[in-house]
Amino acid sequence: MAELFLIQLFVLSSAGEKTCFEDAASILGEYDSLLAGRITFKDVYLNIPRMNEERFFELMENFTSNGTSYTTRWTSDCLSEIFQGLGNQYEELMQLKKKLSAGYTAISDSKDELFQYFDKYESDDNSYFFKMRIEGAFPRQWIIEKLSYRRGYRIYQSGDDAFSLKAWLTTKYNMFDFKTQSFWRNRYLMVWEANKKHIEQRLKETGRSLDDLDGINEQIRPWMRYVRDYNRDEARKNFEKSWNAFGAKRILSQKQFQEEYLGLLHNVTSQMQPYFKDNTLLWTQEIFDSWIGLFGTPNHYCYPDVPFNAAEANTLPNFLRLKIKVLSNPGETWTAENTRILAKSVKHSTNNIGLCSKGENIKQNFWLLYAVSFITVLYYLTMV
């Protein structure tokens, strides 16, 4: 009956590729910038005297999201709200506010430790979410979804001042076309605006300008030229490098996830550590490219062959630490309800847009598997 097993395995690996979380993330990705405003007010509400979970939930349930931009933290917060819910988020945010671990595990520079963290869940048929955080000099947050029945992993992220969740999840390559311009016009893809203004302001304080590179130190001049000339072509190329490998709702097999994604993540985080011990070291092209390959946009503070302390290293935290928190999938009904609250905050309804709820995907997969099994058994009986 080996054929029966293979057919069943195919059904589980193909029919179930779409998940409620992916549905919700795709729906809400269009409102990435609006939803970004939620985390700012969550931080404000946490500081209100005698705040509790019930009051926090009430305030956020009736909050109208009104953000105007996006960062990795803001996007990760909204994605987390889909599977955590406001109550669980309240507890986590309060613990983080008190400088507690909040359930996060710090991962050392050991490649084995990073791989073993995920290996613990690989043989588990259940679905999990991994909340990823890089703390320190270059903070970033993103979400990894482990699909049930060991079908693989999906990556969910945005890029500070670079690209939105909607751009990351789109499966249509032509949406990045400069001719249609829809993604650029709607700011789902961006060309370093805030970063360029920030560097320009810092140069202005020293009497320099991006418009006059001759007066800038020769060692950092190539970097300033890169910032000045950064355009849509460069932004698209950098974005697509990561998007082609890990975006577009792509499902990474266990081997791909470990060798290509976790391997790259480890290289980036581990190779940066020496710079916090000696900030005169020159940034390498390898780290520059690896960062782009992982996150779809250059590191704002570093450039190849430029000393780490050339820009703002002296004002940044002198460490970089990877932390991970794992959460089990709460189920489709819970996911749908949390998505409804988020959608309501941007005055949008999820009623008629195909968001799965009440286990419909599970039911469909079960009956499809049952039908295939039944037909296969009949086939074998006729052959006897």
CORMOCOR-V657097 format. One record per pair of residues at least 6 apart in sequence whose C-alpha atoms are under 8 Angstrom apart, sorted by the first residue. I is the first residue (numbers start at 0). J is the second residue. Records with the same first field share a line. If there is no record, write none. Layout:
# CORMOCOR-V657097
I = J ; J
This chain:
# CORMOCOR-V657097
3 = 372 ; 375
6 = 371
7 = 368 ; 371 ; 372
10 = 364 ; 367 ; 368
11 = 148 ; 364 ; 368
12 = 148 ; 150
14 = 364
15 = 360 ; 361 ; 364
16 = 150
18 = 355 ; 360
19 = 331 ; 334 ; 335 ; 354 ; 355 ; 356
20 = 81 ; 82 ; 334
21 = 248
22 = 353 ; 354 ; 355
23 = 81 ; 334 ; 335 ; 338 ; 354
24 = 78
25 = 165 ; 168
27 = 341 ; 342
28 = 163 ; 164 ; 165 ; 168
29 = 164 ; 165
30 = 345
31 = 68 ; 69 ; 74 ; 163 ; 164 ; 165
32 = 65 ; 66 ; 67 ; 68 ; 69 ; 163
33 = 64 ; 65 ; 66 ; 67 ; 68 ; 345
34 = 64 ; 65 ; 66 ; 73 ; 74 ; 77 ; 341 ; 344 ; 345
35 = 64 ; 65 ; 66 ; 67 ; 68 ; 69 ; 70 ; 73 ; 74 ; 77
36 = 64 ; 65 ; 66 ; 67 ; 73
37 = 59 ; 62 ; 64 ; 65 ; 66 ; 73 ; 77
38 = 73 ; 76 ; 77
41 = 59
44 = 50 ; 55
45 = 55 ; 93
52 = 86 ; 89 ; 90
53 = 86
55 = 85 ; 86 ; 89
56 = 85 ; 86
59 = 85
60 = 340 ; 344
61 = 344
62 = 344
63 = 343 ; 344 ; 345 ; 346
64 = 344 ; 345
65 = 345
68 = 160
69 = 157 ; 158 ; 159 ; 160 ; 163
70 = 157 ; 158 ; 159 ; 160
71 = 139 ; 140 ; 141 ; 156 ; 157 ; 158 ; 159
72 = 139 ; 140 ; 141
74 = 141 ; 156 ; 157 ; 164
75 = 130 ; 140 ; 141 ; 142 ; 156
77 = 341
78 = 142
79 = 88 ; 130 ; 142
80 = 88 ; 337
81 = 334 ; 335 ; 337 ; 338 ; 341
82 = 328 ; 329 ; 333 ; 334 ; 337
83 = 329
84 = 333 ; 337
85 = 337
91 = 101 ; 102
92 = 101
94 = 100 ; 101
95 = 101
102 = 324
103 = 322 ; 323 ; 324 ; 325
104 = 322 ; 323 ; 324
105 = 320 ; 321 ; 322 ; 323
106 = 112 ; 113 ; 320 ; 321 ; 322 ; 323
107 = 113 ; 320 ; 321
108 = 265 ; 268 ; 269
109 = 269
110 = 262 ; 265
113 = 261 ; 265
114 = 257 ; 261
121 = 149 ; 253
122 = 149
123 = 148 ; 149
124 = 147 ; 148 ; 149
125 = 146 ; 147 ; 148 ; 149 ; 327 ; 328
126 = 144 ; 145 ; 146 ; 147 ; 148 ; 327 ; 328
127 = 144 ; 145 ; 146 ; 147 ; 325 ; 326 ; 327 ; 328
128 = 142 ; 143 ; 144 ; 145 ; 325 ; 326 ; 327 ; 328
129 = 142 ; 143 ; 144 ; 145 ; 323 ; 324 ; 325 ; 326
130 = 140 ; 141 ; 142 ; 143 ; 323 ; 324 ; 325 ; 326
131 = 140 ; 141 ; 142 ; 143 ; 321 ; 322 ; 323 ; 324
132 = 138 ; 139 ; 140 ; 141 ; 321 ; 322 ; 323
133 = 139 ; 140 ; 319 ; 320 ; 321 ; 322
134 = 318 ; 319 ; 320 ; 321 ; 322
135 = 315 ; 316 ; 317 ; 318 ; 319 ; 320
136 = 312 ; 315 ; 316 ; 317 ; 318 ; 319
137 = 298 ; 319
140 = 156
141 = 154 ; 155 ; 156 ; 157
142 = 154 ; 155 ; 156
143 = 152 ; 153 ; 154 ; 155
144 = 152 ; 153 ; 154 ; 155
145 = 151 ; 152 ; 153
146 = 152 ; 153
149 = 253
150 = 250 ; 252
151 = 250 ; 251 ; 252 ; 253 ; 256
152 = 250 ; 251 ; 252 ; 253 ; 256
153 = 245 ; 246 ; 248 ; 249 ; 250 ; 251
154 = 245 ; 246 ; 248 ; 249
155 = 164 ; 167 ; 168 ; 246
156 = 163 ; 164 ; 167 ; 294
157 = 163 ; 164 ; 167
158 = 294 ; 295 ; 296
160 = 189 ; 190 ; 191 ; 192 ; 193 ; 194
161 = 188 ; 189 ; 190 ; 191 ; 234 ; 296
162 = 186 ; 187 ; 188 ; 189 ; 238
163 = 186 ; 187 ; 188
164 = 187
165 = 187
166 = 182 ; 187 ; 188
167 = 242 ; 246 ; 247
168 = 246 ; 247 ; 248
169 = 247 ; 248
170 = 247 ; 248
174 = 180 ; 181 ; 182
175 = 181 ; 182 ; 183 ; 188 ; 235
177 = 183
182 = 188
183 = 189
189 = 231 ; 234
190 = 229 ; 230 ; 231 ; 234
191 = 229
194 = 299
195 = 226 ; 227
199 = 208 ; 209
202 = 208 ; 209
207 = 214 ; 215
209 = 223 ; 224 ; 227
210 = 227
212 = 220 ; 223 ; 224
218 = 305
219 = 305 ; 309
222 = 302 ; 303 ; 305
234 = 296
237 = 291 ; 292 ; 295 ; 296 ; 297
238 = 291 ; 294 ; 295 ; 296
239 = 295
240 = 291 ; 292 ; 295
241 = 291 ; 292 ; 293 ; 294 ; 295
242 = 295
245 = 251 ; 260
260 = 293
263 = 289 ; 293
264 = 293
266 = 289
267 = 286 ; 289 ; 290
268 = 319 ; 320 ; 321
270 = 286
271 = 286 ; 319
272 = 318 ; 319
274 = 280 ; 307
275 = 317 ; 318
278 = 306 ; 307 ; 308 ; 312
279 = 306 ; 307 ; 308
280 = 306 ; 307
281 = 303 ; 304 ; 305 ; 306 ; 307
282 = 301 ; 302 ; 303 ; 304 ; 305 ; 306 ; 307
283 = 302 ; 303 ; 304
284 = 302 ; 303 ; 304
287 = 297 ; 298 ; 301 ; 302 ; 303
288 = 297
290 = 296 ; 297 ; 298
291 = 297 ; 298
300 = 310 ; 311 ; 312
301 = 307 ; 310
330 = 358
331 = 355 ; 356 ; 357 ; 358
332 = 356 ; 357 ; 358
334 = 356
335 = 354 ; 355 ; 356
338 = 349
339 = 348 ; 349
342 = 348 ; 349
